[in-house]
Amino acid sequence: MSELLFECYKVPAVCYGIDSLFSFSFNDNVKGTSLIISIGYQTTHVIPYIDGQHVADKVRRINVGGFQMITYMHRLLQLKYPVHVNNITLSRVEELLHDHCSIAYDYQESLKKWASNEYYEKHVKKIQLPYSQVVAPPTLSE
């Protein structure tokens, strides 16, 4: 790839690295200590950033990513609504996850909020699946 970039496209320079570290250094100029969590489609990386430097030997990879979240939600919805098994597809679940789900920064506080009926009624989202009529085969009569 580098050869193509340099020879065919005349690119003056190339830098390869970890995307989350590039993003962190570009968006945050803090020289202190941070924890970078990069969630991908297949894996999650946890990168400690101590005193302005990432600690490479403490980086951890967890084999849980966005796809596992989608398949888990897919299974939950199919178990909860067995009548709609054909309407609950992986692509529809992915769309629901992207459009209607959020991350709880303080999980205990979020649970307390959702326990309140007023908060629940104000923030609950109801989704109507497409209606598909089941066509019954004709019955034989005498």
C-alpha positions as CSV (number, residue, x, y, z in Angstrom):
1,M,0.0,0.0,0.0
2,S,2.8,2.4,0.9
3,E,4.4,1.7,-2.5
4,L,1.2,2.6,-4.3
5,L,0.7,5.7,-2.3
6,F,4.2,7.0,-2.9
7,E,4.7,5.9,-6.6
8,C,1.2,6.1,-8.1
9,Y,-0.4,9.0,-6.1
10,K,2.8,10.9,-5.2
11,V,1.8,11.2,-1.5
12,P,4.6,13.0,0.3
13,A,4.3,11.2,3.7
14,V,2.4,8.4,5.4
15,C,1.9,7.7,9.1
16,Y,0.5,4.4,10.4
17,G,-0.8,4.0,13.9
18,I,-3.7,3.3,16.2
19,D,-6.8,5.3,15.3
20,S,-8.0,5.9,18.8
21,L,-4.6,7.2,19.9
22,F,-4.5,9.6,16.9
23,S,-8.0,10.8,17.8
24,F,-7.1,11.2,21.4
25,S,-4.0,13.2,20.7
26,F,-5.7,15.4,18.2
27,N,-8.9,16.1,20.3
28,D,-7.4,16.2,23.8
29,N,-4.2,18.1,24.7
30,V,-4.1,16.8,28.3
31,K,-0.7,15.5,29.4
32,G,-2.1,13.7,32.4
33,T,-3.6,10.2,32.8
34,S,-6.5,8.9,30.8
35,L,-8.1,5.6,29.8
36,I,-9.0,5.2,26.1
37,I,-11.7,2.7,25.3
38,S,-12.1,2.0,21.5
39,I,-15.2,-0.1,20.7
40,G,-15.0,-1.6,17.2
41,Y,-17.3,-3.9,15.3
42,Q,-15.6,-7.1,16.5
43,T,-13.3,-6.1,19.4
44,T,-12.9,-3.5,22.1
45,H,-9.4,-2.1,23.0
46,V,-8.6,-0.6,26.4
47,I,-5.5,1.7,26.2
48,P,-4.0,3.3,29.3
49,Y,-2.5,6.8,28.7
50,I,-0.3,7.7,31.6
51,D,1.7,11.0,31.9
52,G,1.3,11.8,28.3
53,Q,2.3,8.4,26.9
54,H,0.4,5.3,26.1
55,V,1.5,2.1,28.0
56,A,1.8,-0.5,25.2
57,D,2.4,-3.5,27.5
58,K,-0.9,-2.8,29.4
59,V,-3.1,-2.5,26.3
60,R,-5.9,-5.1,26.4
61,R,-8.1,-6.5,23.7
62,I,-11.6,-7.7,24.6
63,N,-13.3,-9.8,21.9
64,V,-16.7,-8.1,22.4
65,G,-17.7,-5.4,19.9
66,G,-20.7,-3.9,18.2
67,F,-21.6,-7.0,16.4
68,Q,-22.0,-9.0,19.7
69,M,-24.2,-6.2,21.0
70,I,-26.4,-6.4,17.9
71,T,-26.7,-10.2,18.0
72,Y,-27.5,-10.1,21.8
73,M,-30.2,-7.6,21.3
74,H,-31.5,-9.6,18.3
75,R,-31.8,-12.7,20.4
76,L,-33.5,-10.8,23.3
77,L,-36.1,-9.3,20.9
78,Q,-36.8,-12.6,19.2
79,L,-37.3,-14.3,22.6
80,K,-39.5,-11.5,23.9
81,Y,-41.6,-11.2,20.8
82,P,-41.8,-14.7,19.2
83,V,-44.7,-13.7,17.0
84,H,-42.5,-11.1,15.2
85,V,-39.5,-13.4,14.6
86,N,-39.5,-12.8,10.8
87,N,-39.8,-9.0,11.2
88,I,-36.9,-8.8,13.7
89,T,-33.9,-9.0,11.4
90,L,-30.2,-8.3,12.2
91,S,-30.3,-5.2,10.0
92,R,-33.4,-3.9,11.7
93,V,-31.9,-4.5,15.1
94,E,-28.7,-2.7,14.1
95,E,-30.9,0.3,12.9
96,L,-32.7,0.3,16.3
97,L,-29.4,0.2,18.2
98,H,-28.0,3.1,16.2
99,D,-31.1,5.2,16.3
100,H,-32.6,4.6,19.7
101,C,-30.0,3.3,22.1
102,S,-27.5,5.3,24.2
103,I,-24.7,4.8,26.7
104,A,-25.3,5.3,30.4
105,Y,-22.4,7.2,31.9
106,D,-23.6,6.5,35.4
107,Y,-25.5,3.2,35.4
108,Q,-26.9,3.4,38.9
109,E,-28.2,6.9,38.3
110,S,-29.9,5.8,35.1
111,L,-31.6,2.9,36.9
112,K,-32.9,5.3,39.5
113,K,-34.3,7.6,36.8
114,W,-36.0,4.8,34.8
115,A,-37.6,3.5,38.0
116,S,-39.7,6.6,38.1
117,N,-43.0,6.3,36.2
118,E,-42.9,10.0,35.1
119,Y,-39.4,9.6,33.6
120,Y,-40.4,6.3,32.0
121,E,-43.5,7.7,30.4
122,K,-41.6,10.8,29.1
123,H,-38.6,8.9,27.7
124,V,-39.9,5.4,26.6
125,K,-39.8,4.7,22.9
126,K,-42.5,2.6,21.3
127,I,-41.7,1.1,17.8
128,Q,-44.3,-0.3,15.4
129,L,-43.1,-3.2,13.3
130,P,-44.4,-3.5,9.8
131,Y,-47.7,-5.3,9.5
132,S,-47.5,-8.5,7.4
133,Q,-50.7,-10.4,7.0
134,V,-50.4,-14.2,7.1
135,V,-52.2,-15.7,4.1
136,A,-53.9,-19.0,5.2
137,P,-54.0,-21.7,2.6
138,P,-57.4,-22.5,1.2
139,T,-59.2,-25.3,3.0
140,L,-60.9,-28.1,1.1
141,S,-64.6,-28.6,1.6
142,E,-66.8,-31.5,0.5
